[in-house]
Amino acid sequence: MAMLLGWSGPASAAAPVLVLEVRDAIGPASASYMIRGMAKAAEGGAPLVVIRLDTPGGLDTSMRDIIQAILASPVPVAIYVSPEGARAASAGTYMLYAAHVAAMAPATTLGAATPVAIGFPGAGSKPPADDRKREPGDPADPRAGAGKDKRDREPSPPSAPADAMTAKQVHDASAFIRGLAQQRGRNAQWAERAVREAVSLTADEALREKVVDVVAADIPDLLAQIDGRRVRVRGAEVTLATRDAAVATVLPDWRQRLLSVIANPSFALILMMIGIYGLMFEFSSPGFGVPGTIGAICLLLALFALQLLPVNYAGLALILLGMALLAGEVMSPSFGVLGMGGIVAFVAGGLLLFDRDVPGFGVPLPLIFGLAATSAVLVLLGGNMAVRARGRPVLSGREELVGAEGVVIAQGDAGTWARVHGERWKVTSSDALAPGQAVRVLSIHGLTLEVRAEPASDSEGEGT
């Protein structure tokens, strides 16, 4: 099997079957990879695109983009759930129903296609499945025989969804997958149950229930079984000629690999933290440039990732509020009030930022608490350093001149001048002063120092 980073070639009968590998949650990166792969197959005249799929589900928007590309593809598309032990759950089930050829490897599963919303009431709630005990031949049992009367095979009415928003999402998803099933001639009743009751099937059960077309051990076996099969591609009948066809695997290019890393919710959150901390450090200690540059780059990458992902903006606002409170604690220590508020806001925002029920797009709790603990440590260290700095004596500047010692170096019509800390200052005093006289600064009036004469013993060793 050939492994290619990119493939395009002249349209010909000998063009290889293109294989795309997807073994992750369905998101912007995997959608871009599959859509570009199908476009390359059309350009190169490939006889078939095989998407080898193992996914727990993913984002609704990315799934619909992929399905639209499959339906519009001039090249037949086969979804193959593989290897053994893989699954096509949630979004993967919709993609399987949309494919021209639906195939599974032994010991694989599909189903559990109930939609999960983000940022709305009832998000993540699923209609309860019918848990009553089933007997063999029960019409609600997915293994019931296909020869039963249609009335006997109707699924039992599912329980009502928890709220109106969830009901709308479930009805929309149910109609969507039912339309795909009717277009491809697959089991529409089971598809609706997969959405409404979150049921699943094994490969053998899916074949028996006419949910998939083929159960194949590997890709050569798949190509041999579907050879000669007629499929409808954009309204026209196409006969597949895939027996002993050459196979080329198209791997993601650098852009898609970078996108898959950046669009990871956990990595996006870390990038945002680095960006904010870098800018905070640059604004508090300007002049370095490095933390500000790194922070700006990381923050822009994080914002790019967040606009690709389904973000709960209330969670994002809480994270930004938390960071602002933590910055306020460092800049103006409040004995932990701002710092604790910032940590609480950050943890709450991290929990709400992404829905953890969406497969592959939740931020792990250990990461959220780890980042919060890191922020707390930084705030404690920064606040402690700020408090200690406030208690130290001033070592430079105008304020440090008060109490400093100096020596009178000149006296004349232009006034009296003294050297203090190596600088020449005009001085005034109620005491009689003479060149070489040791003095101590009492106060500062513009560019003139008020001093007093020091005893001769204090001036010993003073240089001029």
VENMOZI-V112555 format. One record per residue. N is the residue number from 0. PHI is phi in degrees with one decimal (none if undefined). OMEGA is omega in degrees with one decimal (none if undefined). Layout:
n: <N/N>
phi: <PHI/PHI>
omega: <OMEGA/OMEGA>
//
This chain:
n: <0/1/2/3/4/5/6/7/8/9/10/11/12/13/14/15/16/17/18/19/20/21/22/23/24/25/26/27/28/29/30/31/32/33/34/35/36/37/38/39/40/41/42/43/44/45/46/47/48/49/50/51/52/53/54/55/56/57/58/59/60/61/62/63/64/65/66/67/68/69/70/71/72/73/74/75/76/77/78/79/80/81/82/83/84/85/86/87/88/89/90/91/92/93/94/95/96/97/98/99/100/101/102/103/104/105/106/107/108/109/110/111/112/113/114/115/116/117/118/119/120/121/122/123/124/125/126/127/128/129/130/131/132/133/134/135/136/137/138/139/140/141/142/143/144/145/146/147/148/149/150/151/152/153/154/155/156/157/158/159/160/161/162/163/164/165/166/167/168/169/170/171/172/173/174/175/176/177/178/179/180/181/182/183/184/185/186/187/188/189/190/191/192/193/194/195/196/197/198/199/200/201/202/203/204/205/206/207/208/209/210/211/212/213/214/215/216/217/218/219/220/221/222/223/224/225/226/227/228/229/230/231/232/233/234/235/236/237/238/239/240/241/242/243/244/245/246/247/248/249/250/251/252/253/254/255/256/257/258/259/260/261/262/263/264/265/266/267/268/269/270/271/272/273/274/275/276/277/278/279/280/281/282/283/284/285/286/287/288/289/290/291/292/293/294/295/296/297/298/299/300/301/302/303/304/305/306/307/308/309/310/311/312/313/314/315/316/317/318/319/320/321/322/323/324/325/326/327/328/329/330/331/332/333/334/335/336/337/338/339/340/341/342/343/344/345/346/347/348/349/350/351/352/353/354/355/356/357/358/359/360/361/362/363/364/365/366/367/368/369/370/371/372/373/374/375/376/377/378/379/380/381/382/383/384/385/386/387/388/389/390/391/392/393/394/395/396/397/398/399/400/401/402/403/404/405/406/407/408/409/410/411/412/413/414/415/416/417/418/419/420/421/422/423/424/425/426/427/428/429/430/431/432/433/434/435/436/437/438/439/440/441/442/443/444/445/446/447/448/449/450/451/452/453/454/455/456/457/458/459/460/461/462/463>
phi: <none/-77.3/-117.8/-126.9/-72.6/-149.1/-144.9/-156.9/-158.5/-68.1/-67.3/-158.8/-66.0/-89.2/-61.1/-76.2/-72.5/-90.4/-114.8/-111.2/-104.0/-128.2/-131.8/-162.9/-65.2/-77.7/-147.2/-58.4/-67.8/-67.3/-64.9/-61.1/-62.2/-70.2/-65.4/-65.9/-64.0/-66.6/-65.7/-65.3/-62.8/-66.9/-65.0/-89.4/71.1/-66.3/-76.0/-163.8/-113.9/-110.0/-99.8/-84.0/-116.9/-146.9/-142.0/-84.6/127.3/162.6/-83.8/-63.5/-63.8/-66.4/-60.8/-68.7/-62.2/-65.0/-64.4/-61.9/-66.0/-64.1/-65.5/-92.8/-69.1/-77.7/-108.7/-57.1/-120.9/-112.1/-97.0/-123.7/-76.9/-160.9/-81.7/-58.1/93.8/-78.0/-145.5/-125.8/-90.7/51.2/-58.9/-62.7/-67.2/-61.4/-62.9/-62.2/-68.0/-78.9/-68.1/-66.7/-130.1/-109.4/-138.3/-138.8/-86.8/-57.2/63.9/-115.5/-137.0/-148.2/127.4/52.1/-102.9/-66.2/-69.4/-121.5/-93.8/-125.5/81.8/-128.5/-58.7/80.3/-61.1/88.7/-78.9/-122.1/-62.0/-66.2/-77.4/-76.1/-96.9/-66.8/-66.3/-109.2/-101.1/-53.5/87.3/-57.2/-61.6/-84.5/-78.8/-61.2/-89.3/-61.4/-65.9/-73.3/-86.1/-67.6/-63.6/-57.6/-63.0/-73.7/-99.3/-69.3/-68.9/-67.8/-60.3/-73.5/-65.0/-67.0/-61.6/-67.4/-150.6/-65.3/-63.9/-62.7/-61.4/-63.0/-65.0/-66.6/-64.3/-63.6/-65.0/-64.0/-65.4/-63.5/-72.4/-66.7/-63.2/-63.3/-62.8/-66.7/-67.2/-96.0/71.0/-109.4/-67.7/-76.6/-67.3/-68.2/-59.2/-67.6/-66.0/-61.6/-82.1/-79.6/-118.5/56.9/-83.1/-133.2/-136.0/-84.4/-61.1/-64.9/-65.3/-63.6/-67.3/-66.7/-87.2/60.3/-87.4/-120.4/-95.1/-144.7/-115.3/-126.0/-73.7/-156.2/-65.8/-57.7/-64.5/-60.7/-63.8/-69.0/-72.4/-92.2/-59.7/86.4/-70.8/-99.3/-128.2/-98.6/-118.5/51.1/85.7/-117.9/-78.3/-127.3/-98.5/-77.3/-123.4/-121.0/-63.0/60.2/-72.6/-69.0/-124.5/-128.1/-93.4/-97.9/-89.8/-61.4/-81.7/-62.9/-65.5/-69.0/-66.0/-63.7/-63.0/-66.7/-75.7/-66.1/-79.9/-75.1/-55.7/-64.3/-67.0/-62.5/-65.6/-64.5/-58.9/-64.6/-63.6/-61.6/-61.5/-67.4/-64.3/-62.0/-67.7/-60.1/-65.7/-66.1/-72.1/-79.9/-134.9/-66.5/121.6/-73.7/88.0/-66.4/-62.8/-66.4/-65.6/-62.4/-62.7/-64.7/-63.0/-63.4/-67.2/-65.3/-63.5/-64.3/-65.1/-62.3/-65.1/-66.2/-74.3/-86.0/-102.4/-78.2/-94.8/-87.0/-70.4/-65.5/-65.0/-63.4/-63.8/-65.4/-63.6/-64.3/-62.9/-60.7/-65.1/-64.6/-65.9/-65.2/-64.2/-63.3/-65.6/-70.2/-73.0/-134.9/-51.4/-119.8/58.7/94.8/-64.4/-65.9/-62.7/-65.1/-62.1/-64.8/-66.0/-62.5/-64.7/-65.9/-63.5/-62.3/-65.6/-63.2/-70.7/-93.7/-58.7/-127.8/-77.6/-71.6/-79.9/-78.0/-56.8/81.1/-126.2/-99.9/-84.9/-60.5/-59.0/-58.3/-67.6/-61.4/-69.7/-64.8/-65.5/-64.5/-65.1/-60.7/-62.7/-62.6/-63.3/-62.4/-66.0/-62.4/-65.1/-64.2/-64.5/-63.1/-64.7/-66.7/-64.2/-64.5/-65.4/-65.9/-82.3/-80.9/-67.8/-71.0/-107.7/-154.8/92.1/-63.1/-63.1/-74.5/-69.1/-63.3/93.8/-74.8/-98.1/-152.0/-135.0/-69.0/-114.6/-157.7/-148.4/-171.1/-64.2/-78.3/115.5/-105.6/-123.6/-133.0/-102.1/-126.0/56.3/78.2/-113.4/-91.6/-124.3/-82.1/-126.2/-129.9/-160.0/-81.0/-91.8/-73.5/-119.5/-144.3/-53.5/90.8/-72.5/-77.5/-133.5/-130.3/-75.1/-99.0/-161.6/-124.2/-126.3/66.2/-105.1/-118.7/-101.0/-94.3/-129.2/-129.2/-73.9/-102.8/-58.3/-60.4/-64.8/-73.5/-91.2/-64.0/85.3/-72.4/-90.5/-111.7>
omega: <-178.9/177.8/-174.3/173.7/177.4/-177.5/168.6/-177.8/-179.2/178.0/-179.7/-179.6/-177.6/179.5/-175.9/169.8/-178.9/178.4/175.6/-177.4/177.3/-179.3/-178.3/175.7/179.8/-178.6/-178.2/-177.9/-179.8/177.1/177.9/-179.7/-177.8/-179.4/177.9/178.5/177.7/177.6/177.8/178.5/178.4/178.8/-176.7/178.8/178.9/179.9/-175.1/170.0/176.6/175.5/179.6/-163.6/169.9/-173.4/173.7/-176.2/179.3/-173.2/-179.4/-177.5/179.1/178.6/-178.7/175.5/179.3/-178.1/177.3/177.9/178.3/-178.0/-179.0/-174.7/174.1/179.1/177.5/-178.4/175.0/172.2/-176.4/179.7/-171.8/1.9/178.9/-176.3/179.7/179.7/171.9/-176.2/173.1/-178.0/178.7/178.9/177.1/179.7/179.5/179.3/-178.3/-173.6/175.7/177.0/178.2/-175.7/178.2/171.5/176.1/177.5/173.2/-176.9/172.0/177.4/-178.1/-171.5/177.6/-178.0/176.0/-178.2/-179.2/172.7/-180.0/175.3/180.0/-178.3/176.7/179.0/-178.0/176.0/-178.6/178.6/177.0/-173.4/-178.9/-179.1/-177.4/174.7/176.0/-178.4/176.1/-178.3/178.5/179.2/-179.1/179.8/-178.3/-175.2/-178.2/-176.0/-179.9/174.7/-175.0/179.8/-178.0/-177.6/178.5/177.9/177.6/-177.3/-179.8/176.4/-178.6/176.8/-172.3/-178.2/-174.7/-178.9/178.1/179.4/178.9/-178.7/-178.7/179.6/179.7/-179.7/179.6/178.7/-178.6/-177.9/176.9/176.8/177.0/-179.5/-179.9/179.9/-177.6/178.7/-179.8/-174.1/-177.7/-178.5/178.7/178.5/179.5/176.9/178.3/178.7/-172.5/-174.6/177.6/179.1/-179.6/178.9/169.4/-177.8/-178.4/178.1/179.2/178.1/-179.0/-178.7/179.7/173.1/176.2/-177.0/-170.4/165.1/-173.5/-178.0/-179.3/-176.4/175.6/177.0/177.3/-178.6/178.8/-176.8/-176.2/178.6/-179.0/179.3/178.3/179.0/178.8/-179.8/-179.7/174.9/-179.0/178.0/179.4/176.6/-178.7/174.6/-170.5/-178.0/179.2/178.3/174.8/-176.5/176.9/178.2/178.7/179.9/177.5/176.1/-174.2/-179.0/-179.6/176.8/177.2/179.7/-179.7/178.0/-176.3/-176.2/173.2/-175.6/-179.4/-179.6/178.2/178.6/178.2/177.6/-180.0/178.0/179.5/-179.7/-178.2/179.3/178.7/178.9/177.0/-178.9/-179.3/-178.9/-179.7/179.3/-176.4/176.4/-179.3/178.7/-176.6/180.0/178.2/179.6/179.0/-179.8/179.9/179.3/-179.0/-178.9/178.0/176.6/178.6/178.5/175.8/179.4/-177.5/178.9/174.3/-172.1/178.0/-173.0/168.9/-171.8/173.2/176.4/178.4/178.7/178.0/178.3/179.4/176.1/178.8/178.9/178.3/178.0/177.9/177.0/177.5/178.0/179.7/-176.6/-177.5/-175.7/-179.0/179.2/171.0/-177.2/179.4/-178.5/179.4/176.6/178.8/-179.9/178.9/179.6/-179.4/-180.0/179.4/178.5/178.0/178.6/-176.5/-171.7/177.3/177.6/-177.1/177.8/178.0/-174.4/174.8/-175.7/173.5/177.0/-178.2/178.9/178.5/178.8/-179.7/-178.5/176.9/177.3/178.3/178.4/177.1/178.3/179.3/178.9/179.3/179.3/179.3/179.2/180.0/178.5/178.7/178.5/179.7/179.2/178.6/179.3/179.2/-178.1/-179.0/176.3/178.5/-175.2/-179.2/178.3/-177.4/-177.0/-177.2/-178.5/-179.9/-177.2/-179.8/179.2/177.0/-178.0/176.2/-177.4/179.9/177.9/-178.3/-178.0/-178.9/179.5/-178.8/-177.5/-179.9/176.0/179.6/-178.7/177.2/179.9/-179.8/-177.9/170.7/-174.4/171.6/-179.4/173.5/177.6/174.6/-177.7/177.8/178.5/-177.3/-179.2/175.2/-179.1/175.5/-176.2/177.8/-178.4/-178.5/177.2/-175.7/178.6/179.8/178.8/170.4/-174.6/171.5/-179.9/178.3/177.5/-176.9/-178.2/179.6/-176.6/-179.2/179.0/178.2/175.9/177.5/none>
//
